[in-house]
Amino acid sequence: MVGVNTTLGSVGGGIGFYLIGFFKNYSAKSLLVFTCTGILAGLVSITGCCHTIEPWSAIVIGLGSAPTYFGI
């Protein structure tokens, strides 16, 4: 369960960062950098609680790392 939640948290972070970059009309190179940064931010945000949460909430926590990082 820890591995699943960690992976889903990083996926949520990558998707969240990609969507923010896409809607702000950044270039394709910037979107790649944002996605990699989002994966790292998703991993950081999920690390403390990955053993106690459900998989759906891991995605939500990962998605929540994007606006937190950007300060939105």
KOLMARVEX-189016 format. One record per residue: x, y, z of N, C-alpha, C, O in turn; residue in one letter. Coordinates in steps of 0.05 Angstrom, whole numbers, plus 32768, in hexadecimal, padded with zeros to 4 digits. Layout:
<sites>
<site n_x="X" n_y="Y" n_z="Z" ca_x="X" ca_y="Y" ca_z="Z" c_x="X" c_y="Y" c_z="Z" o_x="X" o_y="Y" o_z="Z" timi="A"/>
...
</sites>
This chain:
<sites>
<site n_x="8010" n_y="7FE8" n_z="8000" ca_x="8000" ca_y="8000" ca_z="8000" c_x="8011" c_y="8019" c_z="8000" o_x="800A" o_y="802D" o_z="7FF4" timi="M"/>
<site n_x="8028" n_y="8018" n_z="800E" ca_x="803A" ca_y="802F" ca_z="800F" c_x="8044" c_y="8036" c_z="7FF3" o_x="8045" o_y="804D" o_z="7FEB" timi="V"/>
<site n_x="804C" n_y="8021" n_z="7FE3" ca_x="8056" ca_y="8026" ca_z="7FC8" c_x="8041" c_y="8031" c_z="7FB6" o_x="8047" o_y="8042" o_z="7FA5" timi="G"/>
<site n_x="8029" n_y="8026" n_z="7FB8" ca_x="8013" ca_y="8030" ca_z="7FA8" c_x="800C" c_y="804D" c_z="7FAE" o_x="800A" o_y="805D" o_z="7F9C" timi="V"/>
<site n_x="800A" n_y="8054" n_z="7FC7" ca_x="8004" ca_y="806F" ca_z="7FCF" c_x="801A" c_y="8083" c_z="7FC7" o_x="8015" o_y="8099" o_z="7FBF" timi="N"/>
<site n_x="8033" n_y="807A" n_z="7FCA" ca_x="8049" ca_y="808C" ca_z="7FC2" c_x="8049" c_y="8091" c_z="7FA4" o_x="804D" o_y="80A7" o_z="7F9B" timi="T"/>
<site n_x="8044" n_y="807C" n_z="7F94" ca_x="8043" ca_y="807F" ca_z="7F77" c_x="802B" c_y="8091" c_z="7F6F" o_x="802E" o_y="80A2" o_z="7F5E" timi="T"/>
<site n_x="8014" n_y="808D" n_z="7F7B" ca_x="7FFD" ca_y="809D" ca_z="7F74" c_x="8000" c_y="80BA" c_z="7F7D" o_x="7FF6" o_y="80CC" o_z="7F6F" timi="L"/>
<site n_x="800E" n_y="80BF" n_z="7F93" ca_x="8013" ca_y="80DA" ca_z="7F9B" c_x="8025" c_y="80E9" c_z="7F87" o_x="8021" o_y="8100" o_z="7F81" timi="G"/>
<site n_x="8039" n_y="80DB" n_z="7F7D" ca_x="804B" ca_y="80E7" ca_z="7F69" c_x="803C" c_y="80EC" c_z="7F4F" o_x="8041" o_y="8100" o_z="7F42" timi="S"/>
<site n_x="802B" n_y="80D9" n_z="7F47" ca_x="801B" ca_y="80DD" ca_z="7F2F" c_x="8009" c_y="80F5" c_z="7F32" o_x="8006" o_y="8105" o_z="7F1F" timi="V"/>
<site n_x="7FFC" n_y="80F7" n_z="7F48" ca_x="7FEA" ca_y="810E" ca_z="7F4D" c_x="7FF9" c_y="8129" c_z="7F4C" o_x="7FEF" o_y="813C" o_z="7F41" timi="G"/>
<site n_x="8011" n_y="8129" n_z="7F57" ca_x="8021" ca_y="8142" ca_z="7F56" c_x="8029" c_y="8149" c_z="7F3A" o_x="8029" o_y="8160" o_z="7F32" timi="G"/>
<site n_x="8032" n_y="8135" n_z="7F2B" ca_x="8039" ca_y="813A" ca_z="7F0F" c_x="8022" c_y="8144" c_z="7EFE" o_x="8025" o_y="8156" o_z="7EEE" timi="G"/>
<site n_x="800B" n_y="8138" n_z="7F02" ca_x="7FF3" ca_y="8141" ca_z="7EF3" c_x="7FEB" c_y="815D" c_z="7EFB" o_x="7FE4" o_y="816D" o_z="7EEA" timi="I"/>
<site n_x="7FEC" n_y="8163" n_z="7F15" ca_x="7FE4" ca_y="817D" ca_z="7F1E" c_x="7FF7" c_y="8193" c_z="7F13" o_x="7FED" o_y="81A8" o_z="7F0A" timi="G"/>
<site n_x="8011" n_y="818E" n_z="7F13" ca_x="8023" ca_y="81A2" ca_z="7F09" c_x="8020" c_y="81A5" c_z="7EEB" o_x="8022" o_y="81BB" o_z="7EE0" timi="F"/>
<site n_x="801C" n_y="818E" n_z="7EDD" ca_x="8018" ca_y="8190" ca_z="7EC0" c_x="7FFF" c_y="81A1" c_z="7EB9" o_x="8000" o_y="81B2" o_z="7EA7" timi="Y"/>
<site n_x="7FEA" n_y="819D" n_z="7EC7" ca_x="7FD1" ca_y="81AC" ca_z="7EC2" c_x="7FD5" c_y="81CA" c_z="7EC7" o_x="7FCB" o_y="81DA" o_z="7EB8" timi="L"/>
<site n_x="7FE2" n_y="81D0" n_z="7EDD" ca_x="7FE7" ca_y="81ED" ca_z="7EE3" c_x="7FF8" c_y="81F9" c_z="7ECD" o_x="7FF2" o_y="820F" o_z="7EC4" timi="I"/>
<site n_x="800D" n_y="81EC" n_z="7EC5" ca_x="801E" ca_y="81F6" ca_z="7EAF" c_x="8010" c_y="81F8" c_z="7E95" o_x="8014" o_y="820A" o_z="7E85" timi="G"/>
<site n_x="7FFE" n_y="81E4" n_z="7E8F" ca_x="7FEF" ca_y="81E4" ca_z="7E76" c_x="7FDB" c_y="81FC" c_z="7E75" o_x="7FD9" o_y="8209" o_z="7E61" timi="F"/>
<site n_x="7FCE" n_y="8201" n_z="7E8B" ca_x="7FBA" ca_y="8217" ca_z="7E8B" c_x="7FC7" c_y="8232" c_z="7E8D" o_x="7FBA" o_y="8246" o_z="7E86" timi="F"/>
<site n_x="7FE0" n_y="8233" n_z="7E95" ca_x="7FEF" ca_y="824D" ca_z="7E94" c_x="7FFE" c_y="8250" c_z="7E7A" o_x="800E" o_y="8263" o_z="7E77" timi="K"/>
<site n_x="7FFA" n_y="823E" n_z="7E67" ca_x="8006" ca_y="823F" ca_z="7E4C" c_x="8024" c_y="8240" c_z="7E4C" o_x="8030" o_y="8251" o_z="7E3E" timi="N"/>
<site n_x="8031" n_y="822E" n_z="7E5B" ca_x="804E" ca_y="822C" ca_z="7E5A" c_x="8056" c_y="821A" c_z="7E42" o_x="8045" o_y="820C" o_z="7E37" timi="Y"/>
<site n_x="806F" n_y="821C" n_z="7E3A" ca_x="8079" ca_y="820D" ca_z="7E24" c_x="807B" c_y="81EF" c_z="7E2B" o_x="8079" o_y="81E7" o_z="7E42" timi="S"/>
<site n_x="8080" n_y="81DE" n_z="7E17" ca_x="8081" ca_y="81C1" ca_z="7E1B" c_x="8099" c_y="81BA" c_z="7E2D" o_x="8098" o_y="81A8" o_z="7E3E" timi="A"/>
<site n_x="80AF" n_y="81C9" n_z="7E2A" ca_x="80C7" ca_y="81C3" ca_z="7E3A" c_x="80C1" c_y="81CA" c_z="7E58" o_x="80C9" o_y="81BC" o_z="7E6A" timi="K"/>
<site n_x="80B3" n_y="81E0" n_z="7E5C" ca_x="80AC" ca_y="81E8" ca_z="7E77" c_x="8098" c_y="81D4" c_z="7E83" o_x="809A" o_y="81CE" o_z="7E9B" timi="S"/>
<site n_x="8086" n_y="81C9" n_z="7E73" ca_x="8073" ca_y="81B5" ca_z="7E7D" c_x="8082" c_y="819C" c_z="7E87" o_x="8079" o_y="8190" o_z="7E9A" timi="L"/>
<site n_x="8097" n_y="8194" n_z="7E79" ca_x="80A6" ca_y="817D" ca_z="7E81" c_x="80B4" c_y="8182" c_z="7E9C" o_x="80B4" o_y="8171" o_z="7EAE" timi="L"/>
<site n_x="80BF" n_y="819A" n_z="7E9F" ca_x="80CC" ca_y="81A1" ca_z="7EB8" c_x="80B7" c_y="81A3" c_z="7ECF" o_x="80BC" o_y="8199" o_z="7EE5" timi="V"/>
<site n_x="80A0" n_y="81AE" n_z="7EC9" ca_x="808B" ca_y="81B0" ca_z="7EDD" c_x="8081" c_y="8194" c_z="7EE5" o_x="807C" o_y="818F" o_z="7EFD" timi="F"/>
<site n_x="807F" n_y="8182" n_z="7ED2" ca_x="8076" ca_y="8167" ca_z="7ED9" c_x="808A" c_y="8159" c_z="7EEB" o_x="8082" o_y="814B" o_z="7EFE" timi="T"/>
<site n_x="80A4" n_y="815B" n_z="7EE5" ca_x="80B8" ca_y="814F" ca_z="7EF6" c_x="80B9" c_y="815B" c_z="7F11" o_x="80BC" o_y="814D" o_z="7F25" timi="C"/>
<site n_x="80B6" n_y="8175" n_z="7F13" ca_x="80B4" ca_y="8183" ca_z="7F2D" c_x="809B" c_y="817A" c_z="7F3C" o_x="809C" o_y="8177" o_z="7F54" timi="T"/>
<site n_x="8085" n_y="8176" n_z="7F2E" ca_x="806C" ca_y="816D" ca_z="7F3A" c_x="806F" c_y="8151" c_z="7F45" o_x="8063" o_y="814B" o_z="7F5A" timi="G"/>
<site n_x="807D" n_y="8140" n_z="7F38" ca_x="8081" ca_y="8125" ca_z="7F42" c_x="8090" c_y="8126" c_z="7F5C" o_x="8089" o_y="8118" o_z="7F6F" timi="I"/>
<site n_x="80A5" n_y="8136" n_z="7F5D" ca_x="80B4" ca_y="8139" ca_z="7F76" c_x="80A3" c_y="8145" c_z="7F8C" o_x="80A5" o_y="813C" o_z="7FA3" timi="L"/>
<site n_x="8094" n_y="815A" n_z="7F86" ca_x="8082" ca_y="8166" ca_z="7F9A" c_x="806D" c_y="8153" c_z="7FA4" o_x="8066" o_y="8153" o_z="7FBC" timi="A"/>
<site n_x="8062" n_y="8142" n_z="7F92" ca_x="804F" ca_y="812E" ca_z="7F9A" c_x="805B" c_y="8119" c_z="7FAD" o_x="804E" o_y="8111" o_z="7FC0" timi="G"/>
<site n_x="8074" n_y="8112" n_z="7FA7" ca_x="8081" ca_y="80FF" ca_z="7FB9" c_x="8086" c_y="810B" c_z="7FD5" o_x="8083" o_y="80FD" o_z="7FE9" timi="L"/>
<site n_x="808E" n_y="8124" n_z="7FD5" ca_x="8093" ca_y="8131" ca_z="7FEF" c_x="8079" c_y="8134" c_z="7FFF" o_x="8079" o_y="812F" o_z="8017" timi="V"/>
<site n_x="8063" n_y="813A" n_z="7FF1" ca_x="804A" ca_y="813F" ca_z="8000" c_x="803E" c_y="8125" c_z="800A" o_x="802E" o_y="8125" o_z="801D" timi="S"/>
<site n_x="8044" n_y="810E" n_z="7FFE" ca_x="8037" ca_y="80F5" ca_z="8005" c_x="8048" c_y="80E5" c_z="8019" o_x="803E" o_y="80D2" o_z="8025" timi="I"/>
<site n_x="8061" n_y="80EC" n_z="801C" ca_x="8073" ca_y="80DB" ca_z="802B" c_x="806B" c_y="80D6" c_z="8048" o_x="806D" o_y="80C0" o_z="8052" timi="T"/>
<site n_x="8061" n_y="80EA" n_z="8056" ca_x="805B" ca_y="80E7" ca_z="8072" c_x="8043" c_y="80D6" c_z="8078" o_x="8042" o_y="80CA" o_z="808E" timi="G"/>
<site n_x="8030" n_y="80D4" n_z="8066" ca_x="8017" ca_y="80C6" ca_z="806D" c_x="8011" c_y="80AF" c_z="805A" o_x="7FFA" o_y="80A5" o_z="8059" timi="C"/>
<site n_x="8024" n_y="80A5" n_z="804A" ca_x="801E" ca_y="8091" ca_z="8036" c_x="8016" c_y="8076" c_z="8041" o_x="800A" o_y="8066" o_z="8033" timi="C"/>
<site n_x="801C" n_y="8071" n_z="805A" ca_x="8015" ca_y="8057" ca_z="8066" c_x="7FF9" c_y="8057" c_z="8073" o_x="7FF0" o_y="8042" o_z="807B" timi="H"/>
<site n_x="7FEC" n_y="806E" n_z="8075" ca_x="7FD2" ca_y="806F" ca_z="8083" c_x="7FBB" c_y="8077" c_z="8072" o_x="7FA4" o_y="8077" o_z="807C" timi="T"/>
<site n_x="7FBF" n_y="807E" n_z="8059" ca_x="7FA9" ca_y="808A" ca_z="8049" c_x="7FA0" c_y="8076" c_z="8033" o_x="7FAE" o_y="8062" o_z="802E" timi="I"/>
<site n_x="7F8A" n_y="807C" n_z="8027" ca_x="7F7F" ca_y="806C" ca_z="8011" c_x="7F8B" c_y="8076" c_z="7FF6" o_x="7F95" o_y="808D" o_z="7FF5" timi="E"/>
<site n_x="7F8C" n_y="8065" n_z="7FE2" ca_x="7F98" ca_y="806D" ca_z="7FC8" c_x="7F8B" c_y="8085" c_z="7FBB" o_x="7F99" o_y="8096" o_z="7FAF" timi="P"/>
<site n_x="7F71" n_y="8088" n_z="7FBD" ca_x="7F64" ca_y="80A0" ca_z="7FB1" c_x="7F6E" c_y="80BA" c_z="7FBE" o_x="7F70" o_y="80CE" o_z="7FB1" timi="W"/>
<site n_x="7F72" n_y="80B9" n_z="7FD8" ca_x="7F7B" ca_y="80D1" ca_z="7FE6" c_x="7F99" c_y="80D7" c_z="7FE0" o_x="7FA1" o_y="80EE" o_z="7FE2" timi="S"/>
<site n_x="7FA8" n_y="80C3" n_z="7FD8" ca_x="7FC4" ca_y="80C8" ca_z="7FD0" c_x="7FC4" c_y="80DA" c_z="7FB6" o_x="7FD5" o_y="80EB" o_z="7FB4" timi="A"/>
<site n_x="7FB2" n_y="80D4" n_z="7FA4" ca_x="7FB0" ca_y="80E5" ca_z="7F8C" c_x="7FA8" c_y="8101" c_z="7F93" o_x="7FB3" o_y="8114" o_z="7F87" timi="I"/>
<site n_x="7F95" n_y="8104" n_z="7FA4" ca_x="7F8C" ca_y="811F" ca_z="7FAC" c_x="7FA2" c_y="812E" c_z="7FBA" o_x="7FA5" o_y="8146" o_z="7FB5" timi="V"/>
<site n_x="7FB1" n_y="8121" n_z="7FCB" ca_x="7FC7" ca_y="812F" ca_z="7FD9" c_x="7FDD" c_y="8137" c_z="7FC4" o_x="7FE8" o_y="814D" o_z="7FC6" timi="I"/>
<site n_x="7FE2" n_y="8125" n_z="7FB1" ca_x="7FF5" ca_y="812C" ca_z="7F9C" c_x="7FEC" c_y="8144" c_z="7F8B" o_x="7FFB" o_y="8156" o_z="7F85" timi="G"/>
<site n_x="7FD2" n_y="8144" n_z="7F84" ca_x="7FC7" ca_y="815A" ca_z="7F75" c_x="7FC8" c_y="8174" c_z="7F85" o_x="7FCC" o_y="8189" o_z="7F7A" timi="L"/>
<site n_x="7FC4" n_y="8172" n_z="7F9F" ca_x="7FC5" ca_y="8189" ca_z="7FB1" c_x="7FE1" c_y="8195" c_z="7FB4" o_x="7FE3" o_y="81AC" o_z="7FBD" timi="G"/>
<site n_x="7FF5" n_y="8186" n_z="7FAD" ca_x="8010" ca_y="8190" ca_z="7FB0" c_x="8016" c_y="81A6" c_z="7F9B" o_x="8027" o_y="81B7" o_z="7F9F" timi="S"/>
<site n_x="8009" n_y="81A4" n_z="7F84" ca_x="800E" ca_y="81B8" ca_z="7F6E" c_x="8006" c_y="81D4" c_z="7F76" o_x="8016" o_y="81E6" o_z="7F74" timi="A"/>
<site n_x="7FED" n_y="81D9" n_z="7F7E" ca_x="7FE6" ca_y="81F4" ca_z="7F86" c_x="7FF5" c_y="81FE" c_z="7F9E" o_x="7FF9" o_y="8216" o_z="7FA2" timi="P"/>
<site n_x="7FFC" n_y="81EB" n_z="7FB0" ca_x="800B" ca_y="81F3" ca_z="7FC7" c_x="8027" c_y="81FC" c_z="7FBF" o_x="8031" o_y="8210" o_z="7FCA" timi="T"/>
<site n_x="8033" n_y="81EF" n_z="7FAD" ca_x="804E" ca_y="81F7" ca_z="7FA3" c_x="804D" c_y="8212" c_z="7F95" o_x="805F" o_y="8223" o_z="7F99" timi="Y"/>
<site n_x="8039" n_y="8216" n_z="7F84" ca_x="8036" ca_y="822F" ca_z="7F76" c_x="802B" c_y="8246" c_z="7F87" o_x="802C" o_y="825D" o_z="7F7E" timi="F"/>
<site n_x="8020" n_y="8240" n_z="7F9E" ca_x="8015" ca_y="8255" ca_z="7FAF" c_x="7FFA" c_y="825E" c_z="7FA5" o_x="7FF2" o_y="8276" o_z="7FA9" timi="G"/>
<site n_x="7FEB" n_y="824D" n_z="7F98" ca_x="7FD1" ca_y="8255" ca_z="7F8D" c_x="7FBC" c_y="8251" c_z="7FA3" o_x="7FA4" o_y="8256" o_z="7F9E" timi="I"/>
</sites>
